[in-house]
């Protein structure tokens, strides 16, 4: 499936899309944004509205062909050693009230600047406070090139995520020198970034 810059594609679990531009050239830049909402609740027998902040952490890990970790970009390491990947920083709250339509955390990847020994790049989410995904009102991944939305992946509305605090959203991988993206949407039992990296190395190694 080739992507069009004119319209976004709603991705489903297991979707695979070629990251080729309309003219057949290689895509050199990708931005991934994650938008989610804080939990709205009631207190004092339902008389008082209150908000529970949701601290999701979007991260990426890059691996070589043997699934050795080359680097991880996350809230405490915002730039990759090769400078190809940058993270906008940690959001500890989520959208208060309605969906504001803006991304709470964003990761930019300059694919043409990724060091050559990187073979796969995984994008994943961890709930820092171990809040069950089923309790989060909305959570969506959007993929952009510059200011155009290429594709979206809605996660929180899927009942398969109930009972989990981590998920693999997708991976970038190289085929004959071209980058492709696979939307995985896979909830996993890992509780944090370290556990997620170990899981990836076992499953995809």
Backbone bond lengths (Angstrom), bond angles and torsions (degrees), N, CA, C in turn:
res aa  C-N    CA-C-N  psi(-1)  N-CA   C-N-CA  omega(-1)  CA-C   N-CA-C  phi
1 X - - - 1.467 - - 1.525 108.87 -
2 X 1.299 117.52 120.26 1.454 119.24 176.02 1.520 109.92 -90.34
3 X 1.296 114.61 149.35 1.459 119.65 -177.37 1.517 110.64 -91.39
4 X 1.310 115.74 146.09 1.458 121.49 173.72 1.520 108.65 -110.60
5 X 1.307 117.72 138.96 1.459 120.26 179.08 1.522 111.71 -73.53
6 X 1.320 116.65 -12.17 1.460 118.76 -173.64 1.519 113.22 -83.97
7 X 1.343 118.09 -19.93 1.452 118.80 -177.37 1.519 110.26 -149.86
8 X 1.341 116.40 147.13 1.441 120.57 178.08 1.508 111.19 -83.06
9 X 1.327 116.07 156.27 1.452 121.93 179.02 1.511 108.10 -114.86
10 X 1.312 117.70 128.99 1.453 121.59 177.50 1.522 108.78 -81.11
11 X 1.322 116.17 116.37 1.451 121.02 -175.48 1.515 111.05 -88.36
12 X 1.302 114.78 150.46 1.454 121.67 174.79 1.525 108.30 -119.99
13 X 1.318 115.17 164.60 1.450 120.70 179.86 1.529 110.16 -52.85
14 X 1.338 115.83 128.57 1.458 120.60 178.20 1.513 114.75 85.48
15 X 1.343 118.65 1.43 1.459 120.35 178.80 1.521 110.55 -64.11
16 X 1.325 117.49 142.21 1.453 121.76 174.57 1.518 107.88 -124.79
17 X 1.326 115.83 129.53 1.459 119.33 -178.69 1.519 108.98 -132.40
18 X 1.294 115.08 140.31 1.456 120.88 176.83 1.515 109.10 -82.57
19 X 1.312 116.60 130.64 1.464 119.99 179.84 1.519 109.89 -91.55
20 X 1.333 114.91 65.41 1.448 120.74 176.61 1.511 109.75 -112.54
21 X 1.298 116.65 140.05 1.457 120.63 178.69 1.519 110.31 -74.42
22 X 1.337 115.78 164.84 1.461 120.54 -177.35 1.523 112.68 -56.26
23 X 1.325 116.56 -32.29 1.464 119.13 -178.56 1.530 112.32 -85.83
24 X 1.338 117.16 5.74 1.451 120.64 178.64 1.506 114.39 88.10
25 X 1.338 116.95 -7.55 1.457 120.16 -179.80 1.524 111.71 -74.67
26 X 1.295 115.46 164.39 1.454 120.74 -179.90 1.528 110.72 -74.53
27 X 1.322 115.29 139.50 1.453 119.98 173.72 1.520 108.01 -77.36
28 X 1.312 116.33 130.02 1.458 119.64 -175.26 1.524 113.07 -107.44
29 X 1.327 117.11 -10.85 1.463 119.72 -176.08 1.517 109.42 -141.06
30 X 1.319 115.86 136.16 1.462 121.46 178.13 1.517 108.56 -139.45
31 X 1.312 116.01 136.15 1.468 120.89 175.78 1.514 107.85 -121.64
32 X 1.306 116.02 131.20 1.453 121.61 179.10 1.526 108.16 -117.23
33 X 1.318 116.88 122.88 1.457 121.39 179.72 1.521 110.76 -116.89
34 X 1.329 115.40 144.75 1.460 120.90 178.66 1.523 108.54 -123.20
35 X 1.308 115.13 126.54 1.467 121.82 -178.43 1.526 108.79 -121.63
36 X 1.332 116.75 131.12 1.462 119.53 178.75 1.528 110.26 -148.31
37 X 1.319 115.26 166.48 1.458 120.44 -175.37 1.516 112.99 -113.57
38 X 1.341 115.26 148.79 1.460 121.03 171.32 1.529 109.19 -71.40
39 X 1.315 115.62 156.67 1.466 121.06 -178.53 1.519 109.13 -85.15
40 X 1.330 115.32 128.07 1.458 120.46 178.03 1.531 108.99 -101.81
41 X 1.324 116.06 128.80 1.460 119.07 -177.00 1.515 112.52 -137.60
42 X 1.315 114.10 -176.12 1.466 121.14 179.73 1.534 109.03 -123.08
43 X 1.316 115.19 147.32 1.459 120.91 176.73 1.519 109.43 -131.72
44 X 1.311 116.16 168.93 1.474 122.47 179.19 1.532 110.95 50.64
45 X 1.326 114.43 62.86 1.465 121.84 176.27 1.527 111.91 58.17
46 X 1.346 115.73 34.57 1.454 120.42 176.57 1.506 115.06 80.33
47 X 1.315 117.21 10.93 1.466 119.85 -176.21 1.524 112.71 -88.32
48 X 1.321 118.05 -23.74 1.461 120.81 -174.08 1.534 109.32 -124.45
49 X 1.336 115.04 129.92 1.452 120.15 174.67 1.525 109.59 -78.37
50 X 1.293 116.20 139.51 1.457 118.66 174.45 1.516 109.75 -144.45
51 X 1.331 116.27 159.46 1.457 122.17 -175.28 1.520 109.80 -117.42
52 X 1.307 116.04 137.10 1.458 122.01 174.07 1.531 107.45 -110.11
53 X 1.327 116.51 115.60 1.461 120.08 -178.88 1.524 111.09 -64.44
54 X 1.323 115.46 144.20 1.463 121.44 177.76 1.531 107.88 -116.07
55 X 1.298 116.29 120.94 1.465 122.10 -177.64 1.520 109.25 -108.71
56 X 1.334 115.59 86.18 1.467 119.91 173.75 1.527 109.18 -89.26
57 X 1.296 116.22 144.96 1.462 121.47 179.56 1.521 109.10 -119.02
58 X 1.335 115.35 114.31 1.469 120.56 173.90 1.526 108.45 -88.31
59 X 1.305 116.72 131.69 1.466 121.11 -177.56 1.519 109.45 -141.96
60 X 1.318 115.16 160.55 1.462 119.94 170.21 1.527 109.14 -130.75
61 X 1.314 116.23 148.83 1.460 121.31 172.84 1.518 108.35 -129.99
62 X 1.331 115.40 134.79 1.465 122.05 179.74 1.526 108.99 -106.58
63 X 1.337 115.26 138.37 1.462 121.08 -176.90 1.533 109.31 -130.96
64 X 1.332 114.76 155.10 1.458 118.84 172.77 1.531 109.47 -86.00
65 X 1.319 116.65 -173.07 1.459 120.53 -174.44 1.530 112.47 -62.85
66 X 1.332 116.87 -28.40 1.470 121.31 179.47 1.524 111.62 -91.76
67 X 1.316 117.69 10.44 1.470 124.07 179.89 1.528 112.95 64.55
68 X 1.330 115.95 28.85 1.462 119.64 166.57 1.525 108.18 -78.53
69 X 1.330 116.88 132.65 1.463 120.02 -179.36 1.523 109.91 -68.46
70 X 1.325 115.92 127.52 1.467 120.71 177.64 1.522 109.34 -96.27
71 X 1.318 117.08 -46.47 1.471 120.06 172.46 1.516 109.83 -161.88
72 X 1.336 114.06 160.77 1.462 121.95 174.83 1.525 108.05 -129.99
73 X 1.323 115.85 132.12 1.460 122.29 176.79 1.522 107.37 -109.48
74 X 1.341 116.40 123.54 1.457 121.39 -176.09 1.527 109.05 -153.56
75 X 1.339 117.63 -169.61 1.470 120.82 -171.86 1.528 113.94 -61.33
76 X 1.323 117.33 -20.87 1.457 120.31 -178.36 1.523 113.05 -108.94
77 X 1.325 116.59 2.35 1.472 123.50 178.17 1.519 106.29 -146.50
78 X 1.323 116.40 90.33 1.455 120.91 -164.69 1.530 115.00 -87.95
79 X 1.310 117.83 -9.89 1.466 120.60 -179.58 1.524 109.12 -134.89
80 X 1.321 116.38 135.18 1.465 119.98 178.37 1.520 110.15 -73.03
81 X 1.332 118.39 154.88 1.470 120.97 179.83 1.522 113.43 -57.61
82 X 1.339 118.00 -31.72 1.467 119.45 179.24 1.523 112.25 -85.38
83 X 1.339 117.44 -2.74 1.458 121.97 178.39 1.512 114.25 76.84
84 X 1.321 118.92 2.79 1.462 121.86 -175.45 1.527 112.79 -80.17
85 X 1.327 117.41 -23.50 1.462 121.52 -174.59 1.524 109.57 -121.60
86 X 1.328 116.35 130.83 1.467 120.66 176.82 1.525 109.61 -131.84
87 X 1.317 114.88 145.82 1.474 123.30 -178.41 1.528 106.86 -117.97
88 X 1.346 117.01 136.04 1.466 119.71 -175.63 1.517 113.05 -77.00
89 X 1.327 118.62 -12.31 1.458 120.00 177.71 1.515 113.15 117.47
90 X 1.315 114.02 169.78 1.457 121.57 -170.51 1.530 111.79 -79.97
91 X 1.323 116.34 135.39 1.468 122.95 170.65 1.526 106.64 -110.68
92 X 1.322 117.42 121.26 1.457 121.83 -172.88 1.516 113.32 -98.84
93 X 1.343 117.60 -0.62 1.465 120.35 -168.52 1.527 113.44 -122.24
94 X 1.355 117.59 -52.09 1.463 121.55 -168.48 1.518 109.85 90.14
95 X 1.313 117.29 173.19 1.465 120.99 -179.95 1.524 110.20 -68.37
96 X 1.323 115.75 131.28 1.458 120.45 174.75 1.530 108.49 -86.31
97 X 1.316 117.65 125.32 1.457 120.47 -179.25 1.510 111.65 79.07
98 X 1.343 116.35 -129.50 1.453 120.86 -175.85 1.534 111.67 -73.89
99 X 1.315 114.70 161.54 1.467 121.85 174.55 1.527 108.45 -64.36
100 X 1.334 117.22 120.31 1.467 119.66 -179.66 1.527 112.19 -85.05
101 X 1.328 116.59 -3.38 1.458 120.25 176.84 1.518 114.72 79.23
102 X 1.325 117.02 -2.42 1.465 120.87 -178.19 1.526 110.15 -104.31
103 X 1.301 115.45 153.25 1.462 119.91 -179.51 1.520 110.78 -78.88
104 X 1.312 115.93 135.25 1.465 120.63 178.53 1.531 111.55 -81.68
105 X 1.299 116.75 -35.62 1.466 120.69 174.52 1.529 107.90 -135.61
106 X 1.318 115.04 141.41 1.463 120.29 -177.30 1.530 109.81 -133.21
107 X 1.296 115.32 139.12 1.464 121.46 174.56 1.521 108.10 -122.59
108 X 1.329 115.54 128.40 1.465 120.94 178.45 1.529 109.36 -107.11
109 X 1.317 114.93 136.72 1.463 120.06 -179.70 1.525 108.61 -127.68
110 X 1.318 116.39 117.81 1.465 121.88 172.96 1.525 106.73 -92.70
111 X 1.329 115.02 95.75 1.455 120.31 -169.86 1.527 112.95 -62.63
112 X 1.311 116.87 -30.88 1.470 119.23 -179.58 1.521 112.06 -75.72
113 X 1.349 117.43 -8.76 1.463 120.31 179.93 1.526 112.54 -107.19
114 X 1.330 117.07 -1.41 1.465 120.36 178.07 1.525 109.15 -66.19
115 X 1.310 116.50 131.45 1.467 119.67 -177.12 1.524 110.32 -59.34
116 X 1.329 117.38 145.17 1.468 121.79 -167.28 1.523 115.44 -63.30
117 X 1.324 118.39 -23.17 1.469 118.04 -178.43 1.525 112.82 -81.78
118 X 1.337 118.06 -3.12 1.468 120.32 175.17 1.524 108.92 -77.71
119 X 1.322 116.25 124.16 1.466 121.27 -177.23 1.521 112.66 -109.48
120 X 1.331 116.03 -28.51 1.463 120.58 179.12 1.527 109.09 -143.55
121 X 1.325 115.60 145.08 1.459 122.05 176.20 1.525 107.26 -128.75
122 X 1.316 117.14 122.58 1.459 121.79 -179.08 1.522 109.87 -106.19
123 X 1.331 114.99 139.24 1.463 122.59 175.96 1.519 108.22 -112.38
124 X 1.322 116.31 130.17 1.464 118.29 -176.50 1.521 111.35 -147.46
125 X 1.315 114.86 165.93 1.464 122.80 -179.90 1.521 109.43 -123.88
126 X 1.340 115.12 140.15 1.456 120.89 170.53 1.524 107.95 -130.50
127 X 1.304 116.08 139.83 1.461 120.79 174.06 1.523 108.24 -88.31
128 X 1.333 115.83 109.92 1.470 120.88 -173.79 1.526 111.97 -59.56
129 X 1.331 116.03 -36.78 1.471 120.78 -179.29 1.525 112.16 -91.85
130 X 1.323 115.38 9.41 1.473 121.33 -179.90 1.532 111.71 59.12
131 X 1.335 115.80 39.83 1.463 120.65 177.69 1.530 109.03 -84.92
132 X 1.289 115.44 128.12 1.466 122.75 -179.65 1.536 109.84 -56.17
133 X 1.337 116.86 131.28 1.465 119.83 -179.77 1.524 111.89 -58.03
134 X 1.325 116.73 -29.42 1.458 119.68 -177.80 1.525 112.35 -65.87
135 X 1.319 117.22 -18.56 1.468 120.30 -179.03 1.530 112.44 -88.97
136 X 1.351 117.27 -8.54 1.463 121.15 -177.41 1.529 108.68 -87.21
137 X 1.321 118.12 129.41 1.469 119.85 -172.25 1.520 114.42 -65.79
138 X 1.327 117.92 -34.60 1.470 120.47 176.75 1.533 108.63 -158.24
139 X 1.310 116.06 148.45 1.469 121.99 177.02 1.515 107.38 -157.09
140 X 1.308 116.05 123.75 1.456 120.51 -173.40 1.526 110.65 -140.75
141 X 1.316 115.72 141.19 1.460 122.14 173.05 1.515 107.96 -102.09
142 X 1.328 115.30 136.04 1.468 120.04 174.76 1.519 108.53 -124.79
143 X 1.313 114.92 141.89 1.459 120.52 177.46 1.516 108.98 -114.91
144 X 1.327 115.21 133.53 1.457 120.51 -177.59 1.528 110.51 -130.18
145 X 1.325 115.24 155.03 1.444 120.56 157.86 1.518 105.81 -119.81
146 X 1.316 115.78 120.75 1.467 123.34 -169.60 1.531 108.30 52.45
147 X 1.340 120.03 -118.36 1.463 121.12 -176.80 1.521 113.62 -103.13
148 X 1.314 117.92 7.52 1.462 121.45 -179.36 1.519 110.33 -96.52
149 X 1.354 116.18 131.68 1.462 120.11 175.27 1.527 108.52 -79.30
150 X 1.317 116.34 120.82 1.458 120.49 178.61 1.518 111.48 -89.12
151 X 1.320 116.64 -42.87 1.458 119.75 -173.92 1.521 109.95 -160.11
152 X 1.320 115.82 156.83 1.462 121.16 177.38 1.524 109.35 -131.07
153 X 1.308 115.45 154.97 1.462 121.16 -179.93 1.518 107.76 -140.10
154 X 1.327 116.81 106.01 1.464 122.03 -178.04 1.524 109.49 -85.90
155 X 1.318 116.19 126.85 1.466 119.65 -173.24 1.518 113.84 -110.89
156 X 1.331 118.10 -45.26 1.461 120.75 -168.77 1.525 113.08 -67.34
157 X 1.330 117.19 -21.36 1.465 119.15 -176.56 1.519 113.09 -80.84
158 X 1.324 117.35 -5.10 1.460 120.79 -177.23 1.531 110.71 -91.00
159 X 1.338 118.84 119.96 1.478 120.43 -178.09 1.520 113.22 -64.35
160 X 1.346 117.96 -14.35 1.466 120.18 178.09 1.527 112.31 -63.43
161 X 1.329 117.76 -18.60 1.455 120.82 -176.61 1.529 113.02 -88.86
162 X 1.303 117.47 -5.88 1.469 120.56 179.64 1.524 110.18 -60.63
163 X 1.325 116.08 132.95 1.456 121.13 178.85 1.519 114.18 90.59
164 X 1.339 118.29 2.47 1.473 121.78 -178.93 1.523 110.57 -116.75
165 X 1.352 114.82 155.06 1.464 121.13 176.73 1.525 111.25 -124.05
166 X 1.316 117.33 2.80 1.466 121.17 178.40 1.522 109.06 -141.47
167 X 1.320 115.72 149.46 1.462 119.14 175.67 1.521 110.32 -153.34
168 X 1.321 115.01 149.02 1.458 121.84 172.74 1.517 106.93 -91.85
169 X 1.332 117.37 117.69 1.457 120.10 -176.83 1.523 112.03 -84.38
170 X 1.298 117.21 -38.04 1.456 118.66 -179.22 1.513 111.38 178.81
171 X 1.316 114.46 177.46 1.465 119.15 178.57 1.516 110.14 -142.77
172 X 1.307 115.43 146.16 1.456 123.81 168.31 1.517 107.23 -99.39
173 X 1.300 117.40 135.50 1.453 120.15 179.44 1.523 109.35 -145.46
174 X 1.306 115.90 155.50 1.459 120.68 -175.42 1.520 111.54 -100.78
175 X 1.322 115.33 133.52 1.455 122.89 171.96 1.520 107.22 -126.16
176 X 1.316 115.91 114.42 1.466 121.98 -179.22 1.524 111.30 50.94
177 X 1.314 115.44 41.45 1.455 121.23 175.69 1.509 115.34 85.29
178 X 1.350 117.96 -7.15 1.467 121.41 179.10 1.525 110.10 -101.90
179 X 1.314 116.16 139.23 1.457 120.72 178.44 1.528 110.46 -82.91
180 X 1.330 115.07 137.21 1.456 121.71 172.98 1.523 108.63 -126.99
181 X 1.324 115.54 160.54 1.465 120.37 -179.73 1.514 109.42 -123.29
182 X 1.317 115.54 136.55 1.460 121.94 174.69 1.521 108.64 -122.08
183 X 1.327 116.26 121.36 1.466 120.98 175.54 1.516 108.22 -81.71
184 X 1.320 117.06 114.53 1.469 120.43 -175.89 1.524 112.23 -94.17
185 X 1.331 118.07 -44.94 1.464 120.62 179.02 1.507 113.18 55.37
186 X 1.324 116.39 41.60 1.455 120.72 -172.37 1.528 111.64 -105.32
187 X 1.344 117.88 112.99 1.472 119.10 174.29 1.526 109.64 -72.39
188 X 1.331 116.41 140.26 1.469 120.45 -177.54 1.528 109.81 -131.65
189 X 1.327 115.98 161.76 1.454 121.42 -176.23 1.527 113.21 -79.67
190 X 1.321 118.24 -10.35 1.466 120.69 -179.41 1.519 110.73 -59.26
191 X 1.334 116.10 147.82 1.460 120.85 -175.95 1.519 113.68 -105.04
192 X 1.341 117.73 -12.55 1.467 119.60 -175.60 1.529 109.73 -155.24
193 X 1.334 115.73 -176.57 1.467 120.65 -176.60 1.525 111.05 -64.09
194 X 1.327 116.28 -45.95 1.470 119.79 -178.79 1.535 111.03 -58.97
195 X 1.318 116.50 -44.76 1.450 120.06 178.80 1.514 112.55 -65.51
196 X 1.322 116.56 -34.08 1.464 120.38 178.89 1.524 111.13 -67.44
197 X 1.329 116.91 -41.87 1.471 120.24 178.40 1.533 110.01 -61.34
198 X 1.316 116.79 -44.12 1.463 120.10 178.44 1.525 110.73 -60.83
199 X 1.321 116.30 -42.04 1.469 120.90 178.68 1.531 110.63 -60.42
200 X 1.329 116.91 -45.54 1.463 120.75 -179.02 1.524 111.65 -62.01
201 X 1.329 115.48 -41.61 1.468 118.87 -178.21 1.526 111.56 -65.59
202 X 1.330 115.92 -34.84 1.464 119.11 179.17 1.522 110.92 -73.97
203 X 1.332 117.07 -45.19 1.461 120.05 -174.87 1.520 113.49 -73.34
204 X 1.338 116.87 -39.13 1.458 119.60 -174.17 1.526 112.82 -105.55
205 X 1.340 117.06 3.49 1.456 120.65 -179.56 1.520 112.83 -80.96
